Amino acid sequence: MHRCRFSVFVVLAGLILSQRVACCSESSSYPSVLSIEQAVEIALRENPALSAARSQVEIAEQRVVQGRAGFLPRLNVSEGFQRSNNPPQVFSNKLNQENFTPQDFAIDRLNQPNAINDFATNFTATWPLFDGGQSWHGWQQAKLGQEAAGRALERSRQEVIARTADAYAGVLLARENLAVVESAMTAARAHLSAAETRYGSGLTVKSDLLQAQVRLAELEQQKLMAQSQVEVARSALNAAMGIPDPVRFELTDRLQAESGTGDPLDAWLAIARERRLELQELDVREAMAREEIEKARAGHLPNLDLVGNYQIHTEDFDGSADNYSVGAVLSLNLFSGLAPSAKVSEAQAFRRQVQALRRQMESQVFLEVRQAYTQTASALQRIGVADQAVRQAEEALRIVADRYSSGLLTIVDLLTAEAALQQTRTAQSRARHDAIVGKTHLRLAAGVLEEK
């Protein structure tokens, strides 16, 4: 029994040790301190969404190769075996093998031949000289698809950068909120100590002491919540970068006051109309739809193929005979159940769909630009108001603290002033965070996030 327990203990210890080693190996591959630039660099390297987008580009590249293959000749080889006593087949096989003799003209041998073997090697070549332009339009369509995939990849890059910047700012905000709560707790402990002294000296009533204790307990709860928000924000940053959740960083940046939005709203809208990658991608998709229409129309045109065939026949590999044929095939689809016409109509409907999606996307882009612009402008204005409110709250707290020390005010007034200062500092951090995130979203909405 003791030996069994010892074995279980060894297994559990091994599992815990292996997890710790794995965690340490994961952490060692990343920097211990992290700037916003380093976070974006890691995200662009590790985020799985970008890996998927890069794979889509590779898929589009291979489709270009497939489209170009329509212009090149195709060569196939096959090896077949047949044993037959069918009179016409035996007659044909002997001719192909060059084994036909005068005795084979005998009536009995023609009507009831002996079964023979035939090993046939066939080399077939086909070169499409003209297919109405279907291969050409398909190739152009594939190249446009590659261009569209490139636009989608660039958009994915911008979205990853924006998500990483948002998550980074989220950690900074959560950390600032925690610092504000901790600062308020330091003041609350000092107020509690002063209340205990005054109560012990008979200078105040017990309710003041209880008010100070309640305030400190409330702040302890806020601290627990703030600490959990910091951890959640750190996990969100790791998810945005695409790295394991247990890894933790010490962030080097701080929430700083941002400058203005730069260009006016009309300028941002004009930039978005020209630079937004989704609009560019849909323009390329519309061009692809036009190529699809032309490719469908080409189904009504004739096809011209150059064909060739080389055969080797033998009965037992002791000897063989070969032959070849070369020619051209011209074909025209006279009727196939209206399928070519339906393909043209389908391609035209798809083009109209892309055009409608393009108009919808343009409206959505303009809405996103307006939202980001107004939210950024609002946050920048709130920064000025919050800075002034913090200064006023600090001064009010100083005055209230002096009057409380002189016995002119109650501790309720002191705690109220302290809570007001905490609230204004929290609002100041939120305004700075919103300004940073708003400017990021404004540049993302305009399609110029990666530009300086």
N, C-alpha and C positions, 0 to 999 in steps of 0.2 A: 504493500500500500504506500509506504514511504517512498519507495523507488519510483512508483507511478507518479506521485506528486512531484518528485524531483524532476522527472522527465518532462512533465507539463510545464514546470517552471523554466526549464532550459529552453523549451520551444518558444514560450512567450517572450523570454528575454531575447532570444534570437530575432524574433519578429520585430520587437521594439527597436533593437539595435540596427536592423536593416533599414527600418523606416527612417531612423535618425541619419544614417549614413546617406540614404537617398536624398533626404531633405538637404543635408549639408552639401552634397554634390550639386544639387539644383541651385542652391544659393551661391555657391562658389563660381558659377558660370556667369553671374550678373554682378554689376557694381553694387557696393554697399550703399553708396549715396547716389542720388538720381536727380538730375536736372530735367527740365521739360524737354530740352533738346535730346538728351539721352533716352528719355521715355519714348519719344517719337521714333528715334532710330531703332530701338528694340522692337517697337510695335510694327514698323515697316519690315522688319526681318522675321518676326515670330508670329504675327497675327494670321490665323488660319484662313480668314476671309480673303486676304491677299493671295495666299497660296492657291485658293480656288479660282480667283480671277486670273492668276498667271496660267493656270492649267487651261482656262477657257481661251486664252490667247494662243497657247500651243495647239489647242484643238482647231482654232481658226487657221493657223499656219498650215496644218496638215490638210485642211480642206482646200487651201490654195493649191497645194501639190496635187491633190486629187483632181481639182478642176483643170490643171494644166495637162494632166494625163490624157484628157480627151483629144488632144492634138497629136498624140504620139501613136505609132503602130503598136499593135498587140500581137504577141507571139505565144502560141500554146503548143504543147507537145502531149501526145497521148500514146499509150501502148495498149493494144487490145489483142485478145485471143478468141478464136472461134473454131469449133469443130463441127462440120456439117456434111450431110449427104444430100442436101437439097440440090437438085440438078442445076438450076440457074446459079446458085451460090458457088457450087463446086466449079462450074464453068468459069465464073468470074474470078474466083480465087486462083485457079490455075493460070489464067491469063495474067493476073497481077504478079504471080510468082514466076512468070515466064517458064512454066513447066508444061505448057500445052504441047501435045504431040499429035501426029496424024492419027494414031490409034484412038485418041479421045473422040474422034468424029464417028466412031462406030455407034450404031443406033442403041445397042444395049448399054454401052458406057455412058451415052448421053442421057438415056432415060433412067438408068439405075447405076449411078456412079458410086464408087467406094467413098466413104467418109474421109475427108482430109482435114489437116490442121492448117490454121492460118494465123501467124503472128504478124500483126500490123502496127507499124510505127508511123504516126502522123504528126507532121509539123504544119501548123496552120498559122498564117499571118493575115492580119486585117489592119488596114490603114484607112481611117475615115478621112476622106479628102474634103467632104462638104456635108454638114448635117443641118443646114439651114441657119447656122449661127448658134445652135443650142450650146455647144461646147464653149464658144467664145463668151456668151452671156453668163454661162455658169461660172467660168473662170473669173470674169469681172465681178460677179456677185460674191464669190469667195474672197476676193481681195478686199471688197468693201466690208465683208464680214470680219476680216482680220482688222481693218481699221476701226470698226465698231467695237470689237473686243478690246482694242487698245484704249479707246475712250472709256469703256467700262472699267478697265483696270486703273486708269488714272483717277476716275471718280471714286473707286474703292480706296485708293491711296488717300485721297482727301478725306473721305469719311472715317478712315482709321485714324488719321491724324486728329481730326476733330473730336472723335470719341476719346482718344487718349488725352488730349488737352482738357476736355471737359472733366474726365475722371481725375486728372492731376489737380485741376482747380478744386474739384470736390474734396480731395484729401486735404488740400490747404485750408479750405473753408471749415471742414470738420475739426482740423487741428486748431485753427484760430478760435472756434467756438469753445473747444475744450480749454484753451488757454484763458479765455474770458471767464469761464466758470471757475477755473482754479484761482484766478486773480480775485474773483468775488468771494471765494471760500477763504482766502487768506485774510481779506478784510472782515469777513463774517466771524472768523475765529478771534480776530482782534476786538471786534465789537462784543463778542460773547465774554471774552476775558475782562473787558472793561465793565460789562454789566454785572459779572460776578463780583468784581471788586466793589462796585458801587452798592450792590445789594448787600454784600457782607458788611459794608460800612453804614448801612441803613439810609443811604442817599437815594434809593430808588425802590420801587415796589417789585414784587416777585413777577408780575406780568411782563415787565421789561426783560427780565432774565428768560422767561419762557418764550417771548417773541424772538430773542436772539437765538435760542436753541432751535426753534422751529425754522428760522431762516437758514441756519447751518444744515439742518436735516434736509430741507428742500434743495439746497445746493448740492448736497451729497448725492441725491437722486439725479439731479441734472448732470452731475459729473459722470455717473454710471451710464446714463443715456448718451452723453457726448463721447465717452470712450467706445461704446458700441458703434456709434456712427463713424468714428475714425476707422475702426476695423472693417466695417462694411465698405467704406470709401476706398480703403486700401485694396480690398478684394476686387472692387469694381475697376480699379486702376490695373490690377494684374490681368483681369479679364479683357480689358481694352487692349492691353499690350500682347495678350496671347501667351502668358507665361504661367507657371504653376501657382496656385493660390497661396501655398505656405511661404513663398518668398516675400520678404519684406524689405523696404528701402527707407533710407533717411532722405527726405526730400530737401533739396537745397534752395528752391525758390520760395518766395513769399507773395502774399496777396498785396499787390501794389496798385496805387491809383493809376487809372488808364487815362490817356489823352482822348481827344474828340474822335468822332467817326471819320474825319477826313473829308471825303467828297460828300456833296449833298445827295439826297435820295435819288433824284433823277439820274445822276451820274452812276450810282450803283446799279440802277435798273438797266441802264444802257450797257454797263459792263457785263451784267448777268446775261442779257440778250445775246451778247457776242461770245462770252467765254464759258457759259455754263455747259458742262460736259454732257449732261443728259440731252440737252437740245442738239448738240453736235452729233451725238450718237443717233438720235432720231432722224436727223438729216441724212445720215449715212444709211439708216434703215430704209428711208424713203427711196434713196438711190438704188438700194438692193431690190426694193419692190418694183421699180421701173425695169431693172434688168430681168426680174422674174416675168414681167409682162412680155418683154421681147423674147425671152426664152420660150414662153408658152406659144407665142405667135409663130415661132420658128417651127413648131410641130406641124404646121400646114405645108411646109416647104419640102422638096425632095431631098433624099440623102444619096450621096455617092461614096462608095467604099471601094478601095483597091484590095483584092483578096488573092491569096496564094496558098497552095497546098503542096506538100512534098510527102510521099509515102514510101515506106519500105515494107515489103511483104516477104515472108519466108515460111516454109513448112516445118523445117527441123533445124534451122540455123546452119545447115551445111552449105546452103547457098541462098542468095536473096536477089530480089529485083526491086527496082525503084521507079517512081514516076513523079511527075509534077504537073501542076496546072496553075496558070496565072490568069486573072481576069478582073473585071470591074463590075460592080453591081449598082444599078440605079434603081431606087425605090421611092415610091410616092404613096403616102397614106390617103387613099380615096375616101374611106369611111371607117370610123372606129367608134361608133356610138356617140358622136359629138363630144368625145373626151377632150380633144385639143381646144375646142371652143369653150368648154367648161373650165379648163385650166386658165385660159385667158381671163375669163370672167372672175375666177377665184383670185388671180393675181391682181386684177384691178380693184377688187373689193379689199384685198389686203393693203394695197397702197392707200386707199381712202381711210382705212382704219389707222394706219401709221400717221397720216396727216391729221386725223382727229386727235390722236394721242399727243402729237406734237403741239397742237393748240392747247390741249389740256395741260401739258407739262409747262408750257410757257406761262400760263395763268398761275400754276402752282409755284413756279420759280419766282414770279413777281410777288406773290403773296409771302413767300419765305423771306425775300429780301426786305419787304416792308416790315414784317414782324421782327426780323433781326435788327433792322435799323432803329425802329421805334424802341425796342427793348434795350438796345445799347444806349441810345440817347437818354432814355429814362434812367438807366443805371448810372450813367455819368452824372446826371443831375442829382440823383440820390446820394452820390458820393460827397458832393459839396454840402448838401443838407446834413448828411450823417456826420461829416467832420465837424461842422459847426455845432451839431447837437452834442457830440462827445465833449467838445470844449465847454459847452454850457453845463453839461451834466457834471463834469469834473469840478467846475467852479462851484456849482450848487452843492455838491457833496462836501467840498472844503468848508463852505460857509456853515452848512448844517452840522458838520462834525465839530467845528469850533463852538457853535452855540450849544450843541449837546454837551460838550466838555464843560461849558459854563453853567450847565443846568437849565438853560432856557428852552430846550426842546426835549421831547421824549425820544426814546429809542425807535419808536415807530417812524418818526420823521427821518431818522438816520437810515433805517433799513429801507425806507421808501426811496430815499435819494440814492442809496447804493444799488438798488434794483433798477432804478432809472438809468444809471450809468452802465450797468451790465447790458440793459436792453439796447442802448444807443451804440455800444461797442459791437454787439451782435449785428445790429442793422448796418453798421459801417462795414463789417467783414462781408456781409451778404451783398451789399451794393458793389463792393470791389470785385467779388466773385462774379456777380451778374454782368459786370462790365467786361471782364475778361472773356467769359463764355459768350456774351453777346457779340463781341468783335470777332471771335472765332467763327461763330455761326454766320455772321454777316459776310465774311470772306468766303466761307463755304458756300453760302447761297449764291454769291456772285461768281463762283467758280475760279477764284484766284487765291485759294488758301495757301498753296505752296509757293506763291510769288512773293518777293520781298516788297 
